[in-house]
Amino acid sequence: MEGLRERGNLFFVDSRTTAETLCEPSARLLQVPFAERDVFIDHMAEAEFIRRQVKRLIQRAKRQGYAIGIGHPHPITYHVLKEALPELEKEVELVPVSSVVRIPS
């Protein structure tokens, strides 16, 4: 976080791969813009699972006004996201993550 703060104009997105993450309090302390993932779309690299996770991501975005999904650069993830893109664009507005980061209070 100190490096991000020193370089300026950067932000941090927490993948929340552990429940013990300390990223948000660190970002708050150092006033670094921050966000965290809402849905991990491919922790199981199976097409049907990823499709369900994309649907969860859409539902979350509709409920809270935005949602951040993260995934791995697996070929299956790319394939499913490419397939889902028309539905995603119809259901929600796709924006850069930089538009939803904030300095935690």
CORCOR-V859648 format. One record per residue. N is the residue number from 1. RES is the residue in three letters. OMEGA is omega in radians with two decimals (999 if undefined). Layout:
n: (N,N)
res: (RES,RES)
omega: (OMEGA,OMEGA)
This chain:
n: (1,2,3,4,5,6,7,8,9,10,11,12,13,14,15,16,17,18,19,20,21,22,23,24,25,26,27,28,29,30,31,32,33,34,35,36,37,38,39,40,41,42,43,44,45,46,47,48,49,50,51,52,53,54,55,56,57,58,59,60,61,62,63,64,65,66,67,68,69,70,71,72,73,74,75,76,77,78,79,80,81,82,83,84,85,86,87,88,89,90,91,92,93,94,95,96,97,98,99,100,101,102,103,104,105)
res: (MET,GLU,GLY,LEU,ARG,GLU,ARG,GLY,ASN,LEU,PHE,PHE,VAL,ASP,SER,ARG,THR,THR,ALA,GLU,THR,LEU,CYS,GLU,PRO,SER,ALA,ARG,LEU,LEU,GLN,VAL,PRO,PHE,ALA,GLU,ARG,ASP,VAL,PHE,ILE,ASP,HIS,MET,ALA,GLU,ALA,GLU,PHE,ILE,ARG,ARG,GLN,VAL,LYS,ARG,LEU,ILE,GLN,ARG,ALA,LYS,ARG,GLN,GLY,TYR,ALA,ILE,GLY,ILE,GLY,HIS,PRO,HIS,PRO,ILE,THR,TYR,HIS,VAL,LEU,LYS,GLU,ALA,LEU,PRO,GLU,LEU,GLU,LYS,GLU,VAL,GLU,LEU,VAL,PRO,VAL,SER,SER,VAL,VAL,ARG,ILE,PRO,SER)
omega: (3.13,3.12,3.10,-3.14,-3.12,-3.12,3.10,3.08,3.09,3.13,-3.12,3.02,-3.12,3.10,3.12,3.11,3.04,3.12,-3.10,-3.11,3.11,-3.05,-3.11,3.11,3.11,3.11,3.12,-3.11,-3.06,3.10,3.10,3.07,-2.91,2.95,3.08,-3.10,3.07,-3.10,2.99,-2.93,-3.04,3.07,2.89,-3.05,3.12,-3.03,-3.09,3.09,-3.13,3.08,3.12,-3.14,3.08,3.09,3.07,3.13,3.10,3.14,-3.14,3.14,3.13,-3.09,-3.04,3.10,3.05,3.03,3.11,3.06,3.06,3.12,3.13,3.09,3.11,3.07,-3.12,3.10,3.11,-3.11,-3.11,3.12,3.09,3.11,-3.07,-3.04,3.11,3.11,3.11,-3.11,3.11,-3.02,-3.05,3.05,3.10,-3.10,3.05,-3.13,3.13,-3.14,-3.14,3.07,3.13,3.03,-3.10,3.11,999)
